[in-house]
Amino acid sequence: MLRITKLEAPDGRVVFHLEGRLTLPELPILNASLAGCTPAELALDLSRLRWIAASAVATLSDLIHAGAWLVACSPFIEQLLSSEAR
């Protein structure tokens, strides 16, 4: 189960807090939530994301490389994202 909370940050970015598990069935929900925002406007808070599928790692990694800002994440998620970048 994935919970997505969208907040406006004072700096103009849109912060998306992702909580729970991000698996293949949730990717369309995530993409729909992010629609209308450019990667440069996005801030991703992954501190409460507990599990992420390989396909979702690639999606988040692509967003970060396109300019999305990573606010926070667990060491586990950070390792997965850095492995994807290689």
N, C-alpha and C positions, 0 to 999 in steps of 0.2 A: 504494500500500500504506500502511496506517495501523497504527501501533502505539500502544496505549493502556496506560499504566502507572498504576495506582491506588495512592496512598500516603495514610496517615493523618498529618496534620500535628499538631504539638503543641498548636495552638490549637483542635483539634476539627474543623477543616475536612477535607474529603476532597480531596486534590490529584490531578488527572488530568493526566498528562504526555501530550501528543499529539505523535507524531513521524511525519514522512513527508507523505503527501498525504491530504487530506480531500476526497473527492469524493462525488457522490450515492450510489453503492453503499455507501459506508462510513457514511452517516448512520444507518441502522438499528443498526449495530454500536455507534456512539457513543451513541445514545439508550438502547440496552440496557445499556451500561456505566454510564450516569448514572442509571438507574432506581433508585428508592429514596432518592435524595438530593434535598433541596430546593435551589433555587438558592443560598440563603443559606449552605448547608453546603459548596458547591463552590468550589474554587480551580482555575483552568485555567492550566496552564503550556504555552504555545504556542510556546516558544522554538525548538523543533526541528520545528515544522510548516513545511514548505517550500512547499506549495501548498494552496489552498483554493478549492473551487467556490463559485459565487455562492449556491447554495442553502444551503451550509454556513455561509457568512458570516452569513446571516440567522438561522440556528439559534444560532450562537455569540453573535451580537449580542443576541438575545432572552434568552439565559441571563444575559448580563452585565447587561442592563437589569433583569432580575428579581432581581438580587442576587448573582450569582456573581462571584467575585473573580478578576481577571485578574492572574496572577503575573508572566508575562513573555511577550513575543512579539517577532517581528522587526518592523522598521519597515514592511515590506511588509504584513504581516498587520494591524498597527496601523492603517495607512492604510485598508485595506479595511473594518475594523470601524468606524472613525470615519466613513467615507463612508456606511455602512449606517445609522448613527445619525441622519443628516440627514434 
